Amino acid sequence: RGMGGLAARKKACWFIAPLTLATAVVPFAPTATLAAVAVGIGFFANVCLWSGTHLMPIDLYGVGRAAFTYSILECGVTLLQTPISPAVGAMVDRYGFKPVCLVMALLPILGLVVLEVCLRGEPNTPLTRIPNTADPSPLQSLQ
């Protein structure tokens, strides 16, 4: 309450982040049902983090400029999946699922730490009307 949009979004991401550790217990689950529950919890947490972190550019740059930032993020993630997916598959083939699940469970939290370091010093003003610099209103162009 009363905090800026960026601060609120980071707080929500840190709140949900511990649930990503459910991925680490998947290979140790005693039954397939519990493994499926752990996968579901981990997936839910990662989707929450995904959406929260992808909306941070709106808080930082406004809607008009954030669209370009968001497209760069999406392109980067998609391009990174191309070399990373076969590498993860090779790790599973060589070492099994246990170490891969343990490492993958920690990566979202590591990503949030990197975000905290990178966003240090960014203003956390209360969320107000964000000016759309890409599309000025018709009234502004008449002045």
Secondary structure, DSSP 8 states (H G I E B T S, - for coil): ---BHHHHHHHHHHHHGGGGGGGGGGGG-SSHHHHHHHHHHHHHHHHHHHHHHHTHHHHHH-HHHHHHHHHHHHHHHHHHHHHHHHHHHHHHHHH-HHHHHHHHHHHHHHHHHHHHHHTTT----B------TTS--HHHHH-
